[in-house]
């Protein structure tokens, strides 16, 4: 993955040089400040620039390499929105790529995030999905949370959900945040931390 170095008296000047030479907009760059001098004698800012297109190619290459090492083949669809990159994997081996409760998919995602963020020294949100597994899982968690919330509101007895990771717990908290009849709390220690849905005193 190519990294480009530019200098200017200000960050803006260095970025302007980069946009002219690379012929891409600032929105399509990852910019890291490597050095900044601001003295009476000398003013200089050195930046490192990475083209988002190069980054996406790097992510694609790494994901394909991991899948290959698993003895599998797949096609990738990559989309980017600002600093959020989503990779959808399409394969004839979805169950193997997802793993039990999505653990294999989460492991691949963690590895890719670590590799890429170390290489670019900049945080970018990278989310992997196998076809629509995560979308379906989100839908199922939201459905479960609403269903249990109705039961808790009716019976006035709190209910503890099965253990979930932090992302799944956030979905439950979010979907019930404005509920008039119940509220949510996380309890327990990782990896057995879970959400408890409790009735509000009305």
N, C-alpha and C positions, 0 to 999 in steps of 0.2 A: 504494500500500500504506500503510495507516494505521499510525502510530506514536503510542503514548500515553506521556505523561510523568506520573510520580508522584513525590511527595516523602514522606519520613518521617524520623524520628530514626534509624532503622536500616533496613537493606535489607529485613529481614523485615516491618517496618511498611509500607514502600512497596509491597511485594509483596501484602500483605494488602489494601491499598486497591485494588490492581489487580484482584485476584481478585473482590472484592465488586462493583466497578463493571462489569467486563467480563463477569462471571458465567462465567468459565472457570478451570480449575485451573492451578496453577503449571506442571504438566507440559505444558500446551498453550501455554506462552508462551516466547518468546525474550526474555531479560532482559539488557540492557546497562546497566552503571553509568556514568552520565554525569558525576556529581560526588559527592564524598564529603568532608564536613567533620566533623572530630571534635576540637573545641577546647573549652576550659572555657566559653567564651561560647556557642558554638552547635554543635549536632550536627544534621547533615542529610545525607541520602542522596537523590540524584536518580537515578531509573532510567528507562530507555526500554523500553517493552514492545511486542512484536509478537505478534499472535495467529497461531498456526501455520496456522489455516485461511486467513487473509489471505495468508500466505506461499505456501501451496500454490496459491492462485488466481493469485498473481503469477508463480510458476514456470510454471504452465499457460499463462498469457497469453504469456510470453516464448518458450516452446517452440513454441507455435502460430504466433507471429509469424515465427520463423526458418523453420519449415516452409513457411509461406505465401510467404516471400521466395524460397524454392527453387522455387516454382510447384507445390507439392504440397499434398495434404490428408491429414489423419490424425486418428485418435481416440486419446485419452490415457487411461491408467489410472494413477492416482497412489496410492502407498501410503507410509505413514510409520510408522517404528518409532523412537521416541525422537528422536535428531537425525539419523536416516538416512531420506532420502526417495528412493524409487525411482519412476521414470516409465517405463512401458512404452508404446511407440508402436505403433499398429496402422494399417497403411496398405497400399494396393495398389502401393506403390512402395518396397518394402523394400530392394531392391538399391541404389537411389539414396541412401536414408537411411543405409545401412550404409557404403557405399563400399568401395573395395579394402582388404581386411584390416581393415575396421572403422574406417578413418581418418576418414571423414565423420562417423560417429556419435561418435567420440572428440572431434572438433573441436566439434560441437554441444554436447556435454557440458561441454567446457572453457569455452566461451563462456557457457553458462548458469550454471555455478559462479561464474565471474568476476563476472557481472552481479549475481547474487543476493547473494553474499558481500560485495560492495562496497556494496550497498544496505542490508544489515542490519548490517554491521560485526560479523559473528559467523560463525564457521565452521559450516556445515551440510553433511553429506555428501549430495551429489546424484548419483544414478546413473541414466543413461539407457540403455534397452535397446529394440531393435526386436523386438517379439514376444519370442522366446526365443533371440535370436542369441547373447547373452553367456553364457547358461546352457549352450547347446550348445558354445560355444567353450571354456568352463571344462571341460566333460566331455571334450572332445577333447584338451585339454592334459593333463589328469590321466591319460587313457588312454595317450597318447604317453609321458609320463614313466614310468609303470609298465612299459610295454612295453620301453622302452629300458633301464630299470633292470634288468630280468630278463636282458637280453642282456649288459649290462655285468657283472653278477654271474656269468654263465656263462662269458664269454670272458676276464674280468679286464682288458679294454681299455676305457679311458675313451672317452666319446662326447660330442661337442659338438653341442648342439641348434641349430636356426636362431635367428637373432636375435629377441629378444622385448622388449616394453616391460616396465617395472618391475612392473606388476600381473601380467602373465603369468609373469614369472620367480618372483614370490612364490608363485604357485600350484604351480610345479614344486618349489621349495624346501620348501613346506609338505607336499605329498603324499608326499615322500620323506624327510621329517625323521626319521622313526622307522625307516627301512629298515635292517636289520641288515647288509646286504651292500654298499650303495653310499652315497656322500655327494655333495653338490652344491656347486658353486662358480660364481659369476658372473664372467665375464671379458670384456674388451674395453671399448670406449668407445661411448657413445650416439651414434647410434641403432642401432649394430651390436652392442650388448652382448648376450651370450647366456649360457646355463647349460651347464656341463660336468658330466656325471654320471661319477663316478669310483668304482672299486672300493675297498672297505675292505680293509685288511690284516688278515686273520683267521688 
